Amino acid sequence: MNYRFSALITKEDEFYVARCPELDVTSQGLDVESARANLREAIELYLETWGAPESTSTTGESFWTFVEVTK
């Protein structure tokens, strides 16, 4: 079975940190692609250990956006 999870990748010091908010799984790498690959591996290990999530969103796509606030 195929699953699709979101990934947020941010630069933190010398590493790129990749997070999957649906599963609360985090990994890192020296570049974006290695952070993404490491997150994929961490998610695979999570699924092997804990099983598939009870529900995955099939109603629509999730997306990240920005909100600007002036103070």
C-alpha positions as CSV (number, residue, x, y, z in Angstrom):
1,M,0.0,0.0,0.0
2,N,1.2,3.5,-0.8
3,Y,1.0,6.4,1.6
4,R,1.5,10.1,1.0
5,F,2.7,12.3,3.8
6,S,3.7,15.9,3.9
7,A,7.3,16.9,4.7
8,L,8.5,20.3,5.9
9,I,12.2,20.8,5.4
10,T,14.0,23.7,7.0
11,K,17.7,24.8,7.3
12,E,18.9,24.7,10.9
13,D,22.6,25.6,11.4
14,E,24.5,23.2,9.1
15,F,21.8,20.7,8.7
16,Y,18.5,20.5,6.9
17,V,15.7,19.2,9.2
18,A,12.8,17.2,7.7
19,R,9.6,16.8,9.6
20,C,6.5,14.8,8.9
21,P,3.7,16.4,10.9
22,E,1.1,13.7,10.4
23,L,3.3,11.1,12.1
24,D,5.5,13.4,14.3
25,V,8.6,11.9,12.7
26,T,11.8,14.0,12.2
27,S,15.1,13.4,10.4
28,Q,18.0,15.5,9.0
29,G,20.6,15.6,6.3
30,L,23.4,17.8,5.0
31,D,21.3,18.8,2.0
32,V,17.6,18.9,1.1
33,E,17.7,15.6,-0.8
34,S,19.5,13.7,1.9
35,A,17.1,15.1,4.5
36,R,14.1,14.0,2.4
37,A,15.6,10.5,1.9
38,N,16.4,10.2,5.6
39,L,12.8,11.2,6.4
40,R,11.5,8.6,4.0
41,E,13.5,6.0,5.8
42,A,12.4,7.2,9.2
43,I,8.7,7.0,8.0
44,E,9.2,3.5,6.7
45,L,10.7,2.4,10.1
46,Y,7.8,4.1,11.8
47,L,5.3,2.2,9.7
48,E,7.1,-1.1,10.3
49,T,7.1,-0.5,14.1
50,W,3.7,1.2,14.7
51,G,1.8,0.2,11.6
52,A,-0.2,2.5,9.3
53,P,-2.1,5.4,10.7
54,E,-5.8,4.7,11.4
55,S,-6.8,7.4,8.9
56,T,-5.1,9.3,6.2
57,S,-6.6,12.3,4.6
58,T,-8.2,11.4,1.3
59,T,-10.5,14.5,1.1
60,G,-7.9,16.8,-0.3
61,E,-4.3,18.0,-0.6
62,S,-2.5,19.6,2.3
63,F,-0.3,22.6,1.6
64,W,2.1,24.9,3.4
65,T,1.7,28.6,3.1
66,F,2.9,31.8,4.8
67,V,1.1,34.5,6.7
68,E,2.6,37.9,7.1
69,V,1.9,39.9,10.3
70,T,2.8,43.5,10.8
71,K,3.4,44.6,14.4
